[in-house]
């Protein structure tokens, strides 16, 4: 899987320079546990993960990080609700992309799931490359050419433009064992509301 995903990263031109105005000053964190004001980092119960369900947030140096382990060679799912509740959605059509601070021991995907087509694996996705377990910060563009279907999961029944305009969440999926840590996720031109 790693060779195929790495080829997709290069072909899509995924790792591009972020816009200079992504967030000039960091937004204040929420009163309850959050990472860049995102409060809902969840293990969905799909695939063997540690934790199996519930919040991925754990304390770290006066703040929080999200940790999840994907176990076995099967599809796993970890979810971030962009509006901090399931019913919320965000219009990201004017956003250039998002900056992710993370570590991963293998490649995986992140899917952009809209409110109207939340369920199912047939979603618009982009590759999140392995970091070899090191914490790195990368910018992931919302340019349409950087997003595609995951062949094994099927083609989306909705347009990429609709996924951007009614984004409910970013969903991290992978089919291999993986140790994942998330320390930052900032979406250009979008500040999540605290709930």
C-alpha positions as CSV (number, residue, x, y, z in Angstrom):
1,X,0.0,0.0,0.0
2,X,2.8,2.4,0.9
3,X,4.3,2.5,-2.7
4,X,0.9,3.2,-4.2
5,X,0.0,5.9,-1.8
6,X,3.3,7.6,-2.1
7,X,2.9,7.6,-5.9
8,X,-0.6,9.2,-5.4
9,X,0.9,11.9,-3.2
10,X,3.5,12.9,-5.8
11,X,1.0,12.7,-8.7
12,X,-1.5,14.9,-6.9
13,X,1.0,17.5,-5.9
14,X,-0.3,17.1,-2.3
15,X,2.4,18.8,-0.4
16,X,2.3,22.4,-1.5
17,X,3.1,25.6,0.4
18,X,0.3,26.7,2.6
19,X,-1.3,30.1,2.2
20,X,0.5,32.8,4.2
21,X,-2.7,33.9,5.8
22,X,-3.9,30.5,7.0
23,X,-4.1,31.7,10.6
24,X,-2.0,34.7,11.6
25,X,-2.8,34.1,15.3
26,X,-3.8,30.8,16.8
27,X,-7.5,30.7,17.9
28,X,-8.1,30.3,21.6
29,X,-8.7,26.7,22.6
30,X,-12.2,25.6,23.9
31,X,-12.9,25.3,27.6
32,X,-13.2,21.5,27.2
33,X,-10.5,19.3,25.7
34,X,-9.7,20.3,22.1
35,X,-6.9,20.5,19.5
36,X,-7.1,23.8,17.5
37,X,-10.7,24.1,18.8
38,X,-11.7,20.7,17.4
39,X,-13.3,18.8,20.4
40,X,-14.6,15.7,18.7
41,X,-11.7,13.3,17.8
42,X,-13.4,9.9,17.9
43,X,-12.7,6.2,17.4
44,X,-15.7,5.0,15.5
45,X,-15.7,1.3,16.3
46,X,-15.0,0.4,12.7
47,X,-11.9,-1.8,12.6
48,X,-9.8,-2.9,15.5
49,X,-8.4,0.3,17.1
50,X,-7.1,1.3,20.5
51,X,-9.1,2.9,21.9
52,X,-12.0,0.9,20.3
53,X,-14.6,3.7,20.6
54,X,-14.9,7.2,22.2
55,X,-12.6,10.1,22.4
56,X,-9.0,10.0,21.2
57,X,-8.0,13.1,23.2
58,X,-5.3,12.7,25.9
59,X,-3.5,15.4,28.0
60,X,-0.2,16.6,26.7
61,X,1.9,19.5,28.2
62,X,-1.0,21.6,29.4
63,X,-3.0,20.9,26.2
64,X,-4.2,17.8,24.3
65,X,-3.3,15.4,21.5
66,X,-5.3,12.7,19.8
67,X,-3.9,9.1,19.8
68,X,-5.2,6.0,18.1
69,X,-3.6,2.7,17.1
70,X,-4.9,0.8,14.0
71,X,-4.6,-2.9,14.7
72,X,-4.4,-5.7,12.1
73,X,-4.7,-5.6,8.3
74,X,-8.3,-4.3,8.0
75,X,-10.1,-1.0,7.4
76,X,-10.0,1.3,10.4
77,X,-11.8,4.7,10.9
78,X,-11.0,7.7,13.2
79,X,-13.3,10.7,12.9
80,X,-13.0,14.5,13.5
81,X,-16.3,16.4,13.5
82,X,-15.5,19.9,12.0
83,X,-18.4,21.6,13.8
84,X,-17.8,19.7,17.1
85,X,-21.2,18.0,16.9
86,X,-22.5,15.4,14.4
87,X,-25.3,17.6,13.0
88,X,-23.0,20.6,12.2
89,X,-21.4,21.2,8.9
90,X,-18.9,23.7,7.4
91,X,-18.6,25.4,4.1
92,X,-15.0,25.0,3.1
93,X,-15.4,26.1,-0.5
94,X,-13.2,29.2,0.1
95,X,-10.6,27.3,2.1
96,X,-7.2,26.5,0.5
97,X,-6.7,23.4,2.7
98,X,-5.6,22.4,6.1
99,X,-2.4,22.2,8.1
100,X,-2.0,18.9,10.0
101,X,0.6,18.2,12.7
102,X,0.8,14.4,13.2
103,X,2.9,11.3,13.3
104,X,2.1,8.0,11.5
105,X,4.0,4.8,11.2
106,X,2.3,3.9,7.8
107,X,0.5,5.7,5.0
108,X,-3.3,6.3,5.4
109,X,-6.0,8.4,3.8
110,X,-8.2,11.3,5.1
111,X,-11.7,11.5,3.6
112,X,-13.7,14.7,3.4
113,X,-17.2,13.6,4.3
114,X,-20.2,15.8,3.6
115,X,-23.4,15.9,5.7
116,X,-25.5,14.6,2.8
117,X,-23.3,11.5,2.2
118,X,-21.7,10.9,5.6
119,X,-21.9,7.1,5.6
120,X,-19.9,4.6,3.6
121,X,-16.3,4.4,2.3
122,X,-17.0,5.8,-1.2
123,X,-15.7,9.3,-0.4
124,X,-13.3,11.9,-1.7
125,X,-9.9,11.2,-0.1
126,X,-6.3,12.3,-0.1
127,X,-3.2,10.5,1.1
128,X,-1.7,11.2,4.5
129,X,1.9,10.0,4.1
130,X,3.8,8.0,6.8
131,X,6.2,10.1,8.9
132,X,8.1,7.1,10.2
133,X,6.7,7.8,13.6
134,X,8.1,11.4,13.8
135,X,5.8,14.4,14.4
136,X,5.7,16.6,11.3
137,X,3.5,19.5,10.1
138,X,2.2,19.3,6.5
139,X,-0.3,21.3,4.5
140,X,-3.0,19.4,2.5
141,X,-4.5,21.3,-0.3
142,X,-8.2,21.4,-1.1
143,X,-7.4,21.6,-4.9
144,X,-9.7,19.1,-6.6
145,X,-6.8,17.3,-8.3
146,X,-5.4,16.4,-4.9
147,X,-8.5,14.4,-4.0
148,X,-9.8,11.2,-5.5
149,X,-11.7,8.0,-4.7
150,X,-9.9,5.2,-2.8
151,X,-10.1,2.5,-5.5
152,X,-10.9,-0.3,-3.0
153,X,-13.7,1.7,-1.4
154,X,-15.5,2.8,-4.5
155,X,-16.3,6.1,-6.3
156,X,-18.3,8.8,-4.5
157,X,-21.9,9.3,-5.6
158,X,-21.5,13.1,-4.8
159,X,-19.3,15.8,-6.3
160,X,-16.1,17.0,-4.7
161,X,-17.6,20.5,-4.7
162,X,-20.5,19.4,-2.6
163,X,-18.2,17.6,-0.1
164,X,-16.4,20.9,0.4
165,X,-19.5,23.0,0.7
166,X,-21.2,20.8,3.3
167,X,-18.2,19.3,5.1
168,X,-19.3,17.5,8.3
169,X,-15.9,15.9,9.1
170,X,-12.5,14.7,8.2
171,X,-12.3,10.9,8.6
172,X,-8.9,9.1,8.8
173,X,-9.0,5.6,7.3
174,X,-6.3,3.0,6.7
175,X,-6.0,-0.7,6.1
176,X,-2.7,-1.4,7.8
177,X,-1.5,-1.4,11.4
178,X,-0.6,2.2,12.3
179,X,0.4,4.2,15.3
180,X,-1.2,7.7,14.9
181,X,-0.8,10.9,16.9
182,X,-2.5,14.2,16.0
183,X,-1.3,17.5,17.6
184,X,-2.7,20.1,15.3
185,X,-5.4,20.5,12.6
186,X,-6.1,24.0,11.3
187,X,-8.4,24.6,8.3
188,X,-7.7,27.7,6.3
189,X,-10.5,30.3,6.7
190,X,-12.4,28.2,9.2
191,X,-12.5,28.4,13.0
192,X,-14.5,25.7,14.7
193,X,-17.2,26.8,17.2
194,X,-16.7,25.5,20.7
195,X,-19.6,23.5,22.0
